[in-house]
Amino acid sequence: MGGTTSAGLEATVRGYMDACTSGDADAVAAYLAGNARHYFPPDMYDGPWVGARVIAQRWATAVRERGSSWTVDAIVVDEPRRQAVCEWTHHKGSLGVILRGAEWYEFDEEGRITEIRAYYASPQAPGYERLELGGFEYAERGYPYA
């Protein structure tokens, strides 16, 4: 881990993305708090992924089965809040798909990732009245919900 300075948090995000691309689940898990949560848009996967090992295994499988790799395109860090935003590109090699998006990261006092919220650059999904992350506790966190 890079620590909780701006440079350290950026290094953690970059290291995490490199570890994801490596397909090494142990390397991915090392960047995550044990109870980390990874949120996605609704109906993706099976809801939020919970736990460092679950997240790490899912990305290792993506590398193995789809030839996935990621690039970090831009990062902004808020050191006092221990938060960062990363814009990235996900190359799904065997599918011939390029997915672009951004993720909001939160970190614990040791600089490990505790939460990742993934937002994708894609058209608005028809049929949804609420276009938001699946399983994310918006109301409980004080977000406008009405």
C-alpha positions, 0 to 999 in steps of 0.5 A: 500500500502506498499510505494515505497521502495523495501520492500513496492513494494514487499509487494504491489505485494504480497498483490495484489496476495493475494487479487486476490486469495481472490476473493474480488474485492474491496481488489484487486482494492485497490492495483491498480491505477484507470487507471491501465492497465493489458496486456496479450498475443494476443487473450486472453480475450478482449485485455488489461483490463483497470481500477482498477474496471475492473481488480478487477472484472475480477479476482473476477470472475475467483475465483468464476467461475474457483476456481482460486488461485495464488502463488508468486514464486519469486519477483525482485524489481527495487526501483529507477524505481518503477518496479517489476517482479513477477514469479507466479503460477495460479491454475485454480481449477475447470479446473484442469489447472496450468499456470505458468508465470511472470508479469512486474509491474509498480507503481505510486508515491504512490506505487499503481500498474499502469501497469501489463504485463503478460507473460506465460510459454507456447509453441510458438503459430503457425501462429503468426508473432509477439509474443507479448502482445496484445494492448501494445504500443511497438513502442511508448515506444521505443522498437525495432519494425522492 
